[in-house]
Structures are given as structure tokens and as C-alpha cells.
Amino acid sequence: MFDPQPCIGVFDSGVGGLTVLRELRQQLSEARLLYLADAAHAPYGEKTPDFIVQRSLAIGSWLKEQGASLLVVACNTATAHAIHALRERWPDLPVVGTEPGIKPAVQASRNGRVGVLATPATLASARYRSLIERHGASAQVISQPCAGLVDAIEQGELHAPALRRLVQEFCAPLREAGVDTVLMGCTHYPLVRPLIQEALGPDVRLLDVETAVAQQACRLWTGPTTECAPGLRIATTGVPMALQRFVSTALGWRDVPVESASV
């Protein structure tokens, strides 16, 4: 049994947050990391705001019990709806969120037409509307909801024809609008970056937020580091074997066991 020790707690509704975890592992190679995939309740992008807040608080409590002294919400939807609740519940706990980088996307655009791929819940959130109001006024921002895309990615067949068709369907309006920059507003989407790039064309610039999130966590992390075999735990509220296969095939982490968590 893993004894609770100071660590960085990371969570998402499923496998999407693994893209953030991968960045954290590269940038904070000596820190202990604990990742929880709430697969039993995925996807968050089609759930109510109240449900997302409830799950986020339950997961935050579990991660703290496991020793987390810094929390990374590796989910755009959970950040949009629940980060305020997490910070209110634990005001002394540093919490890093993940949200669409509208400002850098607008700055990167050459023609002033920016696309955003995100879950319906993220696009419907007050936090997203605020980002558009604050940073999107100087550009035309086309927001494309991608209902069902997270579910398709969670299946683990990242080159399946059905997944390719779904990506093409969601990218078509952005391509027709003539965007030159597209923001992947969900941590799941970089897992199918090649499919998105193919659907948009080689001249469209793709942006994600994983590196910035990991950099912010690095700035806030004050916990211990270890020079020998830093701990990495991955847990799921769903079926461990399913996540184990995904971690092994998509990330190449064949030596990291996945455990079951009751949250």
C-alpha cells in the first residue's frame, strides 16, 4: 500500500489529463505525482455544472487524503465550472486550472480568425464567456462544441475510422470559416492532434495548454523532491485494466500500474 506522502494531485474525467501529467513528469521529474481519472463519471463535458462541482470536490478531498499539497485540475470543463469551489473549500491549497488560452490564440492568429474546439460544457460556462470578452474582442472567435469526441477518445482506438470522421465533422466549420489558428480547449484533444491537423490542413496552427499548466505547477510546487525513483501513481474510478492499456499504448508507460479508487 502506498503511504500518503506530499505530492502533486492531478485529475480529469478520464484520459485527457494524462497529457498534462506527461508534461508534469517531464518538467518536475523529481516530484511525486498522483493522477486520478474519474472514468466512472466521464465525460464531464456533457454533465451539469452542479454535478461537475460535486465530483471535483469529492476528488479534491480524496487527493488531499492521499497527500496532495498542490492540485492540478487537468480538465478544461472542471476548471470552468469548479475551480472557484475548490479554492473556496481549501483556501490554503494551491490549485492550478486548465482553461482555453484565448489570449495567446488571438495573438498567434495572422488573419484574426480563431477557432476553439471544446466540450459543450466548457463553451457554455461563464468562465469561457469571460475569456472571450476579455481577450477575444480583436478577433473573430469561432467556438465549436465537440459533443461525443471525449467519449470516442476514451475508447483508446486513436486511429479508428469513426474517430477520424468525428474529428473531420467538428473541424469542417472551422476550416470553412477560414481560421488560421485553432485552440484545443480540452486536454483530451492533443491525444488526436494528428487527426485534427489533418482535418484542418497543414497551414492551420494548433495550440494546446498542457505546457503552460505544467509550468504554473512548477512555479507553485514547494514540496519535496527525490533523486531516486520519484513516485508516480495512476488511479481510476473506472476499470483499471482499460486505463492501463491506454497508458501503455498512448504514452508508452508500460511500467506504471493503474489502481482502483473509490471516490
C-alpha positions as CSV (number, residue, x, y, z in Angstrom):
1,M,0.0,0.0,0.0
2,F,1.3,3.5,-0.9
3,D,1.8,5.6,2.2
4,P,0.4,9.1,1.8
5,Q,3.3,11.5,1.1
6,P,3.4,15.1,-0.2
7,C,2.6,15.0,-3.9
8,I,1.0,16.9,-6.7
9,G,-2.5,15.7,-7.2
10,V,-3.8,15.7,-10.8
11,F,-7.3,14.8,-12.0
12,D,-9.5,14.7,-15.1
13,S,-12.7,12.9,-16.1
14,G,-10.7,10.4,-17.9
15,V,-7.5,10.0,-20.0
16,G,-7.3,13.6,-21.3
17,G,-5.4,14.9,-18.2
18,L,-2.6,12.4,-19.0
19,T,-1.3,15.0,-21.5
20,V,-0.8,17.4,-18.6
21,L,0.6,14.6,-16.4
22,R,3.1,13.8,-19.2
23,E,4.3,17.5,-19.2
24,L,4.5,17.5,-15.4
25,R,6.6,14.4,-15.4
26,Q,9.0,16.0,-17.9
27,Q,9.2,19.3,-16.1
28,L,9.1,18.0,-12.5
29,S,10.9,14.7,-12.9
30,E,11.8,14.6,-9.2
31,A,8.3,15.3,-7.7
32,R,5.8,12.7,-6.6
33,L,2.7,12.7,-8.9
34,L,-0.7,11.2,-8.3
35,Y,-3.3,11.1,-11.1
36,L,-6.9,10.2,-10.8
37,A,-9.1,9.5,-13.8
38,D,-12.8,9.8,-12.9
39,A,-13.7,7.4,-15.6
40,A,-16.8,6.1,-13.8
41,H,-18.4,9.5,-14.3
42,A,-16.9,10.6,-17.7
43,P,-17.3,12.6,-19.7
44,Y,-17.8,15.8,-17.7
45,G,-18.4,17.9,-20.9
46,E,-22.0,16.7,-21.1
47,K,-22.8,16.9,-17.3
48,T,-24.5,19.6,-15.4
49,P,-22.4,22.3,-13.6
50,D,-23.6,21.1,-10.2
51,F,-22.5,17.5,-10.9
52,I,-19.1,18.7,-12.0
53,V,-18.6,20.7,-8.9
54,Q,-19.7,17.8,-6.7
55,R,-17.3,15.4,-8.4
56,S,-14.4,17.9,-8.3
57,L,-14.8,18.5,-4.6
58,A,-15.0,14.7,-3.9
59,I,-11.9,14.1,-5.9
60,G,-10.1,17.1,-4.3
61,S,-10.8,15.6,-0.9
62,W,-9.5,12.2,-1.9
63,L,-6.3,13.6,-3.4
64,K,-5.7,15.6,-0.2
65,E,-6.2,12.4,1.9
66,Q,-3.5,10.8,-0.3
67,G,-1.1,13.6,0.4
68,A,-1.6,16.1,-2.3
69,S,-0.4,19.6,-1.3
70,L,-0.9,21.1,-4.8
71,L,-3.9,20.3,-7.0
72,V,-3.9,20.4,-10.8
73,V,-7.3,20.4,-12.5
74,A,-6.2,18.8,-15.7
75,C,-9.7,19.3,-17.2
76,N,-11.0,22.3,-19.0
77,T,-14.6,21.6,-18.1
78,A,-13.9,21.0,-14.4
79,T,-11.8,24.2,-14.4
80,A,-14.6,26.2,-16.0
81,H,-17.2,25.1,-13.5
82,A,-15.5,24.0,-10.3
83,I,-12.2,25.7,-9.7
84,H,-13.8,28.5,-7.7
85,A,-15.5,25.9,-5.5
86,L,-12.2,24.1,-4.9
87,R,-10.4,27.3,-3.9
88,E,-13.2,28.3,-1.6
89,R,-13.2,24.8,0.1
90,W,-9.4,24.8,0.6
91,P,-8.1,28.4,0.5
92,D,-4.6,27.3,1.6
93,L,-4.3,24.7,-1.1
94,P,-2.7,25.9,-4.4
95,V,-4.9,24.9,-7.3
96,V,-3.8,25.1,-10.9
97,G,-6.6,25.1,-13.5
98,T,-6.7,24.4,-17.2
99,E,-8.6,26.8,-19.5
100,P,-8.6,27.7,-23.1
101,G,-5.8,30.2,-23.9
102,I,-7.9,32.7,-25.8
103,K,-5.3,35.5,-25.4
104,P,-2.3,33.6,-26.9
105,A,-4.5,32.2,-29.7
106,V,-5.7,35.6,-30.7
107,Q,-2.1,36.9,-30.6
108,A,-0.9,34.0,-32.7
109,S,-3.5,34.5,-35.4
110,R,-2.4,36.2,-38.6
111,N,-5.8,36.8,-40.1
112,G,-7.9,37.4,-36.9
113,R,-10.0,34.3,-37.3
114,V,-9.5,31.8,-34.4
115,G,-11.2,28.5,-33.8
116,V,-11.8,26.8,-30.4
117,L,-12.6,23.1,-30.1
118,A,-14.1,22.3,-26.7
119,T,-16.7,20.4,-24.9
120,P,-20.3,21.8,-24.8
121,A,-20.0,22.4,-21.0
122,T,-16.8,24.4,-21.4
123,L,-18.2,26.6,-24.1
124,A,-21.4,27.2,-22.1
125,S,-19.5,28.3,-18.9
126,A,-19.4,31.8,-17.6
127,R,-15.6,31.4,-17.3
128,Y,-15.3,30.8,-21.1
129,R,-17.6,33.7,-21.9
130,S,-15.4,35.9,-19.7
131,L,-12.3,34.8,-21.5
132,I,-13.9,35.7,-24.9
133,E,-15.0,39.1,-23.6
134,R,-11.5,39.9,-22.1
135,H,-9.3,38.6,-24.8
136,G,-11.3,37.9,-28.0
137,A,-12.6,41.3,-28.9
138,S,-9.9,41.9,-31.5
139,A,-10.6,38.7,-33.4
140,Q,-13.4,36.6,-34.8
141,V,-13.6,33.6,-32.4
142,I,-15.5,30.6,-33.8
143,S,-16.4,28.2,-30.9
144,Q,-17.0,24.6,-32.0
145,P,-18.7,22.3,-29.5
146,C,-17.4,18.7,-29.8
147,A,-20.1,16.5,-28.2
148,G,-19.0,12.9,-28.1
149,L,-15.4,13.5,-29.0
150,V,-14.1,12.8,-25.5
151,D,-16.1,9.6,-25.3
152,A,-14.6,8.5,-28.6
153,I,-11.0,9.2,-27.5
154,E,-11.6,7.4,-24.2
155,Q,-12.2,4.2,-26.2
156,G,-8.5,4.2,-26.9
157,E,-8.6,3.5,-30.6
158,L,-6.9,6.8,-31.6
159,H,-6.8,5.9,-35.3
160,A,-10.2,4.4,-35.7
161,P,-12.1,5.5,-38.8
162,A,-15.2,6.5,-36.7
163,L,-13.0,8.8,-34.6
164,R,-11.4,10.3,-37.7
165,R,-14.8,11.1,-39.2
166,L,-15.9,12.7,-35.9
167,V,-12.8,14.9,-35.9
168,Q,-13.4,15.9,-39.5
169,E,-17.1,16.8,-38.7
170,F,-16.1,19.2,-35.9
171,C,-13.2,20.7,-37.8
172,A,-15.2,21.4,-41.0
173,P,-17.0,24.6,-39.8
174,L,-13.6,26.0,-38.6
175,R,-12.0,25.2,-42.0
176,E,-14.9,26.8,-43.8
177,A,-14.6,29.9,-41.6
178,G,-11.0,30.3,-42.8
179,V,-9.4,30.2,-39.3
180,D,-5.6,30.1,-39.3
181,T,-5.3,29.2,-35.6
182,V,-7.2,26.6,-33.6
183,L,-7.1,26.2,-29.8
184,M,-7.6,22.7,-28.5
185,G,-9.8,23.6,-25.5
186,C,-9.9,20.1,-23.9
187,T,-6.9,18.1,-22.6
188,H,-8.2,15.0,-24.5
189,Y,-7.8,16.6,-27.9
190,P,-4.0,16.7,-28.1
191,L,-4.2,12.9,-28.0
192,V,-5.6,13.1,-31.5
193,R,-3.6,16.0,-32.7
194,P,-2.6,14.4,-35.9
195,L,-6.2,13.8,-36.9
196,I,-7.1,17.4,-36.0
197,Q,-4.2,18.7,-38.0
198,E,-5.1,16.5,-41.0
199,A,-8.8,17.7,-40.8
200,L,-7.8,21.4,-40.6
201,G,-4.9,21.4,-43.1
202,P,-1.2,22.0,-42.7
203,D,-1.4,25.8,-42.7
204,V,-3.6,26.0,-39.6
205,R,-1.7,26.4,-36.3
206,L,-2.8,24.2,-33.4
207,L,-2.4,25.4,-29.8
208,D,-2.8,23.5,-26.5
209,V,-2.4,24.4,-22.9
210,E,-0.5,21.5,-21.3
211,T,2.9,23.1,-21.2
212,A,1.6,26.3,-19.6
213,V,-0.3,24.3,-17.0
214,A,2.8,22.3,-16.1
215,Q,4.9,25.4,-15.9
216,Q,2.5,27.1,-13.5
217,A,2.5,23.9,-11.3
218,C,6.3,24.1,-11.3
219,R,6.2,27.7,-10.1
220,L,3.8,26.8,-7.2
221,W,5.3,23.5,-6.1
222,T,7.2,23.8,-2.8
223,G,7.0,20.1,-1.8
224,P,9.9,17.7,-1.5
225,T,11.7,16.2,-4.5
226,T,13.7,13.0,-4.6
227,E,16.7,12.0,-6.6
228,C,15.8,8.3,-6.5
229,A,12.7,6.9,-8.3
230,P,10.1,9.6,-7.7
231,G,6.7,8.2,-7.1
232,L,4.1,8.1,-9.9
233,R,0.6,6.8,-9.1
234,I,-2.2,6.5,-11.5
235,A,-5.7,5.6,-10.3
236,T,-9.2,5.4,-11.8
237,T,-12.7,5.2,-10.6
238,G,-13.4,3.1,-13.6
239,V,-11.8,-0.2,-14.9
240,P,-8.1,-0.2,-14.1
241,M,-7.2,-2.5,-17.0
242,A,-8.8,-0.2,-19.5
243,L,-6.7,2.8,-18.4
244,Q,-3.6,0.5,-18.1
245,R,-3.9,-0.3,-21.8
246,F,-4.3,3.3,-22.7
247,V,-1.3,4.4,-20.6
248,S,0.8,1.7,-22.1
249,T,-0.2,2.2,-25.8
250,A,-0.7,6.0,-25.9
251,L,2.1,7.1,-23.6
252,G,4.4,4.2,-23.6
253,W,4.4,3.9,-19.8
254,R,4.4,0.1,-19.5
255,D,5.9,0.0,-16.0
256,V,3.3,2.2,-14.3
257,P,0.5,0.2,-12.7
258,V,-3.1,1.6,-12.5
259,E,-5.0,1.1,-9.3
260,S,-8.7,1.3,-8.5
261,A,-10.0,4.2,-6.4
262,S,-13.4,4.6,-4.7
263,V,-14.2,8.2,-4.8
